Protein backbone atom coordinates (compact mmCIF):
# COMPACT_ATOMS: atom_id res chain seq x y z
CA UNK A 1 0.00 0.00 0.00
CA UNK A 2 2.98 2.39 0.27
CA UNK A 3 3.17 2.49 -3.53
CA UNK A 4 -0.40 3.78 -3.64
CA UNK A 5 0.45 6.44 -1.06
CA UNK A 6 3.36 7.65 -3.21
CA UNK A 7 1.07 7.99 -6.21
CA UNK A 8 -1.31 10.20 -4.21
CA UNK A 9 1.32 12.39 -2.51
CA UNK A 10 1.92 15.75 -4.17
CA UNK A 11 5.48 16.84 -4.92
CA UNK A 12 6.88 19.95 -6.58
CA UNK A 13 9.77 20.65 -8.89
CA UNK A 14 11.04 24.07 -9.95
CA UNK A 15 12.91 24.57 -13.18
CA UNK A 16 12.86 26.09 -16.64
CA UNK A 17 10.05 24.93 -18.90
CA UNK A 18 10.68 24.03 -22.52
CA UNK A 19 9.31 21.89 -25.29
CA UNK A 20 5.61 22.41 -24.51
CA UNK A 21 3.42 20.07 -26.58
CA UNK A 22 -0.21 18.95 -26.56
CA UNK A 23 0.57 15.97 -24.34
CA UNK A 24 3.82 16.81 -22.53
CA UNK A 25 6.35 19.42 -21.50
CA UNK A 26 9.93 19.35 -20.26
CA UNK A 27 11.41 20.97 -17.17
CA UNK A 28 15.16 21.51 -16.84
CA UNK A 29 16.24 21.39 -13.20
CA UNK A 30 19.71 20.79 -11.70
CA UNK A 31 21.12 20.21 -15.18
CA UNK A 32 18.69 17.39 -15.99
CA UNK A 33 15.63 17.34 -18.25
CA UNK A 34 12.41 15.89 -16.84
CA UNK A 35 9.50 15.12 -19.17
CA UNK A 36 5.97 15.44 -17.76
CA UNK A 37 3.23 13.82 -19.81
CA UNK A 38 -0.53 14.27 -19.54
CA UNK A 39 -3.69 13.39 -21.47
CA UNK A 40 -4.18 16.09 -24.09
CA UNK A 41 -7.80 16.50 -23.00
CA UNK A 42 -6.61 17.13 -19.41
CA UNK A 43 -4.11 19.96 -19.69
CA UNK A 44 -2.59 20.83 -16.31
CA UNK A 45 -3.87 23.94 -14.58
CA UNK A 46 -1.70 26.93 -15.48
CA UNK A 47 0.08 25.38 -18.46
CA UNK A 48 -1.62 27.75 -20.92
CA UNK A 49 -0.17 30.75 -19.02
CA UNK A 50 3.50 29.75 -19.33
CA UNK A 51 5.89 29.64 -22.28
CA UNK A 52 9.29 28.19 -23.19
CA UNK A 53 12.03 29.65 -21.01
CA UNK A 54 9.79 30.54 -18.06
CA UNK A 55 10.87 29.46 -14.59
CA UNK A 56 8.01 27.38 -13.23
CA UNK A 57 7.01 25.20 -10.31
CA UNK A 58 5.26 21.97 -11.27
CA UNK A 59 3.04 20.25 -8.72
CA UNK A 60 2.54 16.56 -9.46
CA UNK A 61 1.80 13.15 -8.03
CA UNK A 62 3.77 10.01 -8.81
CA UNK A 63 7.44 9.89 -9.66
CA UNK A 64 9.52 11.76 -12.19
CA UNK A 65 13.09 10.95 -13.14
CA UNK A 66 15.58 12.00 -15.78
CA UNK A 67 15.75 8.45 -17.17
CA UNK A 68 12.37 6.79 -16.59
CA UNK A 69 9.02 7.76 -18.09
CA UNK A 70 6.82 9.98 -15.89
CA UNK A 71 4.26 7.92 -14.01
CA UNK A 72 1.84 10.24 -12.31
CA UNK A 73 -0.41 13.21 -12.77
CA UNK A 74 0.52 16.86 -13.26
CA UNK A 75 -1.63 18.88 -10.83
CA UNK A 76 -0.54 22.38 -11.87
CA UNK A 77 2.14 24.51 -13.51
CA UNK A 78 2.82 27.92 -12.01
CA UNK A 79 5.20 30.60 -13.31
CA UNK A 80 7.69 31.88 -10.75
CA UNK A 81 8.07 35.62 -10.36
C-alpha positions in Angstrom: 0.0 0.0 0.0 3.0 2.4 0.3 3.2 2.5 -3.5 -0.4 3.8 -3.6 0.4 6.4 -1.1 3.4 7.6 -3.2 1.1 8.0 -6.2 -1.3 10.2 -4.2 1.3 12.4 -2.5 1.9 15.7 -4.2 5.5 16.8 -4.9 6.9 20.0 -6.6 9.8 20.7 -8.9 11.0 24.1 -9.9 12.9 24.6 -13.2 12.9 26.1 -16.6 10.0 24.9 -18.9 10.7 24.0 -22.5 9.3 21.9 -25.3 5.6 22.4 -24.5 3.4 20.1 -26.6 -0.2 18.9 -26.6 0.6 16.0 -24.3 3.8 16.8 -22.5 6.4 19.4 -21.5 9.9 19.3 -20.3 11.4 21.0 -17.2 15.2 21.5 -16.8 16.2 21.4 -13.2 19.7 20.8 -11.7 21.1 20.2 -15.2 18.7 17.4 -16.0 15.6 17.3 -18.2 12.4 15.9 -16.8 9.5 15.1 -19.2 6.0 15.4 -17.8 3.2 13.8 -19.8 -0.5 14.3 -19.5 -3.7 13.4 -21.5 -4.2 16.1 -24.1 -7.8 16.5 -23.0 -6.6 17.1 -19.4 -4.1 20.0 -19.7 -2.6 20.8 -16.3 -3.9 23.9 -14.6 -1.7 26.9 -15.5 0.1 25.4 -18.5 -1.6 27.8 -20.9 -0.2 30.8 -19.0 3.5 29.8 -19.3 5.9 29.6 -22.3 9.3 28.2 -23.2 12.0 29.6 -21.0 9.8 30.5 -18.1 10.9 29.5 -14.6 8.0 27.4 -13.2 7.0 25.2 -10.3 5.3 22.0 -11.3 3.0 20.2 -8.7 2.5 16.6 -9.5 1.8 13.2 -8.0 3.8 10.0 -8.8 7.4 9.9 -9.7 9.5 11.8 -12.2 13.1 10.9 -13.1 15.6 12.0 -15.8 15.7 8.5 -17.2 12.4 6.8 -16.6 9.0 7.8 -18.1 6.8 10.0 -15.9 4.3 7.9 -14.0 1.8 10.2 -12.3 -0.4 13.2 -12.8 0.5 16.9 -13.3 -1.6 18.9 -10.8 -0.5 22.4 -11.9 2.1 24.5 -13.5 2.8 27.9 -12.0 5.2 30.6 -13.3 7.7 31.9 -10.7 8.1 35.6 -10.4 
